[in-house]
Amino acid sequence: WFLMAGLARVFGCSLALGRVFSFVTALLLAVLIGWLVKQSTKDGYVALIASLFYLASPYVYYQAHVFGDIMSLGIIFSLLGIYLVSKYEGSNKIYLSLPLFILAFYTKQPFVVAPAAACLYLFFKDKRTALKFGGTYALLVLTIFLMANCLTSGNFYFHTIAGNRFAYNLVKMLFEYITTIQVHFVLLGFAAAFALNKLLKRELDLFSFYFCLAALVAVGVGKAGASAISYMLEPLAVACVLFSRSLVELQCRFKDYILARSLLVVLLILQLAALAHAPYTADSTFRLSSTPTEDARLIGEKVSRYIQSTKGRVLSQDAGLVVINGKELLVDPILVTQLSKGGMWDQTGLVTDIADGRFSLVLLKFDLEQTKSSGWFTDEMLSAIRNNYCLDERIGENYLYKPKRGHR
C-alpha cells in the first residue's frame, strides 16, 4: 500500500500504474523462480522452463497484470524469505528472512504460508530454533499490527480482519480448485508427486513444506469475492520450482537418456496445450481478462455514455464503472453486503435510499426478475430495487434500472 501510494503521488492515480507494476513484478517473479531452480539444480535449461511455465499460466498472463494484482510482489518476498532460511539453516542468519516474511504478510494476509512452512521445517530440525524463529516473527507482526491499529483508531483491524469475514462457498472452492488442476495438471501433478516422494522417504525439504501449506491455504478461494489469482498463484509459483527439480531427478534416474527426454517433451507439450487452450474455454475466469471484441467494446462505450448522461447518484454492481465514468462512488455493493451479513454494518440507510428512489440509476449484471438472491446484494436491497425500480434498458449483459415514475 505504501509503495503504490508513493508511486501514485509521483505518477498520479491511474489503472495503468497498477497494471504496469503488476506486469513488472510478474516478470521479476518468473526470473526469481528460474534463479531458485538454477541454484538448486545447476541446470540452466530446466531453470528457463520453470520461468516460462510460470509466465505461461493464464492466471499470470491473462489476469495478474491485467487487473493490477499485488500477488506477485508478495510471492517474491515469500520465496526470497524461504531461500534465506534454506541457505542459512543452522545459523542466526535465518533471521534475515523475517523482514521479507513481514513485508509479504503486509502485502496480503494469505502470505503467512511461507513463514509457517519455515517454522514447520525448522521444528523437525530443531524445536528450540523453530520456537524462537516463530515467536520473533509473531511478535514483530503483532507489534506492527498494534501500532497501525492504534494510529488508525481501530480501523486497521476492521478493514483487514473484521471486514474480510466473507461468506464461504464450498462449491466455489471446489470449482476453482478443479479448474486450476485441469489447466495445470502436469505442473501440479509433478510438484505434488515430488513433495509426496520426499514425505514418504522422510526427507525434509523446505519447498515441499511450502507447496503443501500453500495448497492447503488456497481453500480460501471459496470466500465470496475471492479470485483464483489471490489464492492459486502462490502454490503455482512454488509448483514451478518443484516441477523443475523433479524433471532433473527423473532424468538422472532413467538409464535411457533419449527415452527420458522424449517422455518429458511429450508431457511438456501436453501442459503447454492445456495452458494455451484455457482462455478459449467457457470458464469466465479467463474470458473476463481477454482482449475485448469489437462488440464488447461498443457495448462498453454505450454503457459509459449512459452512466455519464445520468444526473444524480449511481448504484452499480461493478463499482469500477462508476469511478471511470466520473461518478461518485458511494458504496461497493459486495463489500457492504458482506459486512451487513456479518452484522458489522447497518444496511437500513442504503435500503431506505433505494426504496425512496434516491439513486438515479441502478446497474446490474443480471436480470432482477430472474434472480431471487445474489452474493452482490442482500435480499433486502434486491427487494427494494425490485419494488421501486424498473428496467429502462439492457445493453449486452448490463441491466440498467431507473426509478419507477412515482419516484422520479
C-alpha positions in Angstrom: 0.0 0.0 0.0 2.8 2.4 0.9 4.6 1.6 -2.3 1.6 2.2 -4.5 0.6 5.3 -2.6 4.1 6.7 -3.2 4.0 5.9 -6.9 0.6 7.4 -7.2 1.9 10.7 -5.7 4.5 10.8 -8.5 2.6 9.5 -11.5 -1.0 10.3 -10.5 -3.9 8.0 -9.9 -4.3 5.6 -12.9 -5.3 2.0 -13.5 -2.3 1.8 -15.8 0.1 2.3 -12.9 -1.2 -0.8 -11.1 -1.1 -2.8 -14.2 2.4 -1.8 -15.1 3.6 -2.5 -11.6 1.9 -6.0 -11.6 3.4 -6.7 -15.0 6.9 -5.9 -13.9 6.6 -7.9 -10.6 5.3 -10.9 -12.6 8.4 -10.8 -14.8 10.6 -10.4 -11.7 8.9 -13.4 -10.1 9.5 -15.5 -13.2 13.2 -14.6 -13.1 13.3 -15.4 -9.4 11.7 -18.8 -9.9 14.3 -19.6 -12.6 17.1 -18.4 -10.4 16.0 -20.6 -7.5 15.8 -23.6 -9.7 19.3 -22.8 -11.1 20.7 -22.6 -7.6 19.3 -26.0 -6.6 19.8 -28.0 -9.8 22.7 -26.2 -11.6 20.7 -26.7 -14.8 20.0 -23.5 -16.7 17.8 -25.3 -19.3 15.4 -26.5 -16.6 15.5 -23.2 -14.8 14.4 -21.5 -18.0 11.5 -24.0 -18.3 10.4 -23.1 -14.8 10.3 -19.4 -15.5 8.5 -19.8 -18.8 5.9 -22.2 -17.4 5.0 -19.7 -14.7 4.5 -16.9 -17.2 2.5 -19.3 -19.5 -0.1 -19.8 -16.8 -3.3 -18.0 -17.8 -3.6 -16.8 -14.2 -0.4 -14.8 -14.9 -0.5 -13.6 -18.5 -4.3 -13.4 -18.7 -5.2 -11.9 -15.4 -2.5 -10.8 -12.9 -1.1 -7.9 -14.9 -4.4 -7.0 -16.5 -6.3 -6.4 -13.2 -3.3 -4.9 -11.4 -2.8 -7.5 -8.8 -0.2 -7.4 -6.0 0.2 -11.2 -5.5 3.5 -11.4 -7.5 5.1 -8.9 -5.1 4.0 -10.9 -2.0 5.3 -14.2 -3.6 8.6 -12.6 -4.3 9.0 -11.6 -0.7 7.9 -15.1 0.4 10.2 -17.0 -1.9 13.2 -14.9 -1.0 12.5 -15.5 2.7 12.3 -19.2 2.1 15.6 -19.1 0.2 17.3 -17.4 3.0 16.0 -19.9 5.6 17.2 -22.7 3.4 20.6 -21.1 2.7 21.4 -20.1 6.3 19.8 -23.0 8.1 21.8 -23.7 11.3 22.9 -20.1 11.8 21.3 -16.9 13.1 21.3 -15.6 9.6 17.9 -17.2 9.1 16.5 -14.2 10.9 17.4 -12.2 7.8 14.3 -13.7 6.3 12.0 -12.1 8.8 11.7 -8.7 7.2 10.8 -10.4 3.9 8.1 -12.5 5.6 6.7 -9.5 7.3 6.6 -7.5 4.0 4.9 -10.4 2.4 2.2 -10.6 5.2 1.5 -6.9 5.0 1.3 -7.1 1.2 -1.7 -9.5 1.6 -2.8 -11.7 4.6 -2.6 -15.1 2.8 1.2 -14.7 2.7 1.5 -16.2 6.1 2.2 -19.5 4.4 6.0 -19.1 3.9 6.9 -18.3 7.5 4.6 -21.1 8.6 6.4 -23.5 6.3 9.7 -22.3 7.6 8.7 -22.8 11.2 7.4 -26.3 10.5 10.6 -27.2 8.7 12.8 -25.9 11.5 10.6 -27.6 14.1 11.6 -31.0 12.6 15.2 -29.9 12.6 15.5 -28.1 15.9 12.4 -27.4 18.0 14.1 -24.6 20.0 15.2 -22.7 16.9 11.7 -23.1 15.4 10.0 -21.7 18.5 12.4 -18.7 18.7 12.0 -18.0 15.0 8.2 -18.3 15.0 7.9 -16.3 18.2 10.1 -13.5 16.9 8.0 -13.4 13.7 4.7 -13.3 15.6 6.0 -10.6 17.9 7.1 -8.4 15.1 3.9 -8.8 13.1 1.8 -8.2 16.2 3.8 -5.1 17.2 3.4 -3.6 13.7 -0.3 -4.5 13.7 -1.0 -2.9 17.1 0.9 0.3 16.1 -1.1 0.5 12.8 -4.4 -0.2 14.6 -3.6 2.5 17.2 -2.7 5.1 14.6 -5.9 4.4 12.7 -8.2 4.3 15.8 -9.0 0.7 15.3 -9.8 1.0 11.6 -6.8 -1.2 10.6 -8.3 -4.2 12.4 -11.7 -3.5 10.9 -10.6 -3.2 7.3 -8.1 -6.1 7.3 -9.7 -8.7 9.6 -13.3 -7.9 10.7 -14.3 -6.6 7.3 -12.9 -9.6 5.5 -15.2 -12.2 7.1 -16.9 -13.0 3.8 -19.3 -15.9 3.3 -17.7 -19.2 2.3 -18.9 -21.3 -0.6 -17.7 -24.9 -0.7 -18.9 -25.4 -4.3 -17.0 -22.3 -5.4 -13.8 -23.6 -3.7 -14.1 -27.0 -5.4 -14.8 -25.3 -8.8 -11.7 -23.1 -8.5 -9.5 -26.0 -7.3 -10.7 -28.3 -10.1 -10.2 -25.7 -12.7 -6.7 -24.9 -11.5 -5.7 -28.6 -11.6 -7.3 -29.1 -15.0 -5.3 -26.3 -16.5 -2.0 -27.1 -14.7 -2.3 -30.9 -14.4 1.3 -31.8 -15.4 2.8 -28.9 -13.4 0.8 -29.6 -10.2 1.0 -33.4 -10.7 4.8 -33.4 -10.8 5.0 -30.9 -7.9 2.7 -33.0 -5.7 4.5 -36.2 -6.6 7.8 -34.6 -5.7 6.6 -33.4 -2.4 4.9 -36.8 -1.6 8.1 -38.6 -2.5 10.1 -36.5 -0.1 7.5 -37.2 2.6 7.5 -41.0 2.1 11.3 -41.0 2.1 11.2 -38.8 5.3 13.5 -36.3 3.6 12.9 -32.8 4.9 12.5 -30.4 2.0 11.6 -26.8 2.8 10.0 -26.1 -0.6 7.9 -29.2 -0.3 6.6 -28.0 3.0 5.9 -24.6 1.4 4.0 -26.1 -1.5 1.8 -28.3 0.7 0.8 -25.5 3.0 0.2 -23.1 0.1 -2.1 -25.6 -1.5 -3.9 -26.0 1.9 -4.4 -22.3 2.4 -5.7 -22.0 -1.2 -9.0 -23.3 0.1 -9.7 -19.7 1.0 -10.6 -19.2 -2.7 -14.1 -20.3 -1.6 -14.7 -16.9 0.0 -17.3 -14.7 -1.6 -15.4 -12.3 -3.9 -12.2 -14.2 -3.8 -10.4 -14.8 -7.1 -8.2 -17.7 -8.2 -5.3 -15.2 -8.5 -5.5 -14.3 -4.8 -5.0 -17.9 -3.7 -3.7 -20.0 -6.6 -0.7 -18.0 -7.7 1.4 -18.9 -4.7 1.1 -22.7 -4.9 1.6 -22.4 -8.7 4.8 -20.4 -8.3 6.2 -23.0 -5.8 5.0 -25.8 -8.0 7.2 -24.4 -10.8 10.2 -24.8 -8.6 9.3 -28.4 -7.5 8.3 -29.3 -11.1 11.7 -28.4 -12.4 13.5 -30.1 -9.6 11.5 -33.3 -10.3 12.5 -33.1 -14.0 16.2 -33.1 -13.1 15.7 -36.1 -10.7 13.8 -38.1 -13.3 16.4 -37.6 -15.9 19.0 -38.9 -13.5 17.0 -42.0 -12.8 16.4 -43.0 -16.4 19.2 -45.1 -17.9 17.9 -44.4 -21.4 18.6 -40.6 -21.7 16.8 -40.3 -25.1 13.7 -42.0 -23.8 13.7 -39.8 -20.7 13.9 -36.7 -22.7 11.3 -37.8 -25.2 8.8 -38.6 -22.4 9.4 -35.2 -20.7 9.0 -33.4 -24.0 5.6 -35.1 -24.5 4.5 -34.1 -21.0 5.6 -30.5 -21.5 3.7 -30.3 -24.8 0.6 -31.6 -23.1 0.9 -29.0 -20.4 1.5 -26.2 -22.8 -1.6 -27.3 -24.8 -3.7 -27.1 -21.7 -2.3 -23.7 -20.8 -2.9 -22.4 -24.3 -6.4 -23.8 -24.5 -7.6 -22.4 -21.1 -8.5 -18.8 -22.3 -10.8 -20.3 -25.0 -12.9 -22.4 -22.7 -16.3 -21.4 -21.4 -14.9 -20.6 -18.0 -15.3 -16.8 -17.4 -12.2 -16.9 -15.2 -10.2 -16.5 -18.3 -12.7 -14.8 -20.6 -13.0 -11.8 -18.3 -9.5 -10.6 -19.0 -9.2 -11.5 -22.7 -8.9 -8.7 -25.2 -12.4 -7.2 -25.8 -14.1 -8.0 -29.1 -15.4 -5.1 -31.2 -18.9 -5.8 -30.0 -17.8 -5.8 -26.3 -16.0 -2.5 -26.9 -19.1 -0.9 -28.4 -21.3 -2.2 -25.5 -18.8 -0.8 -23.0 -18.8 2.6 -24.7 -22.6 2.7 -24.8 -22.9 1.8 -21.1 -20.3 4.5 -20.3 -22.3 7.1 -22.2 -25.4 6.1 -20.4 -23.8 6.5 -17.0 -22.2 9.8 -17.9 -25.5 11.2 -19.1 -27.3 10.2 -15.9 -27.9 13.0 -13.5 -27.7 12.1 -9.8 -26.3 9.1 -7.9 -25.5 5.7 -9.4 -25.5 2.3 -7.7 -23.6 -0.2 -9.7 -22.7 -3.8 -9.2 -19.4 -3.1 -10.9 -18.0 -0.3 -8.7 -15.3 0.4 -11.3 -17.8 1.6 -13.9 -18.9 4.3 -11.5 -15.4 5.6 -11.0 -14.2 5.6 -14.6 -17.2 7.5 -15.7 -16.7 10.3 -13.3 -19.5 9.5 -10.8 -19.1 9.5 -7.0 -18.6 6.0 -5.6 -20.9 5.8 -2.6 -20.7 2.1 -1.8 -19.2 -1.1 -3.2 -22.2 -3.5 -3.1 -20.3 -6.7 -2.5 -18.4 -5.2 0.5 -21.4 -3.6 2.2 -23.4 -6.8 1.6 -20.8 -9.0 3.3 -20.4 -6.5 6.2 -24.2 -6.4 6.6 -24.4 -10.2 6.6 -21.7 -10.3 9.2 -23.6 -7.9 11.4 -20.9 -5.2 11.1 -22.8 -2.7 9.1 -26.4 -1.4 9.2 -27.9 -1.5 5.8 -31.1 0.4 6.8 -29.9 3.7 5.3 -28.9 2.2 2.0 -32.1 0.1 1.7 -34.2 3.3 2.5 -32.3 5.3 -0.1 -33.0 2.6 -2.7 -36.7 2.3 -1.7 -37.1 6.1 -1.9 -35.6 6.1 -5.5 -32.6 8.3 -4.5 -30.4 6.5 -7.0 -31.0 7.8 -10.5 -29.6 4.6 -11.9 -29.0 1.1 -10.6 -26.7 -1.0 -12.9 -26.8 -4.8 -12.5 -25.1 -7.7 -14.3 -28.1 -9.9 -14.0 -31.9 -9.7 -14.7 -33.6 -8.8 -11.5 -36.8 -10.6 -12.5 -34.8 -13.9 -13.0 -32.7 -13.7 -9.8 -34.1 -14.1 -6.3 -30.8 -13.7 -4.4 -27.3 -12.6 -5.2 -24.0 -12.5 -3.4 -23.5 -8.9 -4.5 -26.6 -7.6 -2.7 -28.6 -8.5 0.4 -32.1 -9.8 -0.2 -33.5 -6.6 1.3 -31.5 -4.5 -1.2 -32.8 -6.6 -4.1 -36.3 -6.4 -2.8 -36.1 -2.6 -2.6 -34.8 -2.4 -6.2 -37.4 -4.8 -7.5 -40.3 -2.9 -5.9 -39.1 0.6 -6.7 -37.2 0.4 -10.0 -38.0 -0.8 -13.5 -35.7 -1.9 -16.3 -35.0 1.0 -18.6 -32.6 -0.6 -21.0 -30.5 -3.7 -21.4 -27.0 -3.2 -23.0 -25.3 -6.5 -23.5 -25.2 -8.2 -20.1 -25.8 -4.8 -18.4 -29.3 -4.2 -17.0 -30.0 -0.6 -16.3 -32.8 0.2 -13.9 -34.4 3.6 -13.4 -36.7 4.7 -10.5 -40.4 4.0 -11.2 -42.5 7.0 -12.2 -43.7 7.8 -8.6 -40.1 8.3 -7.5 -38.9 10.5 -10.4 
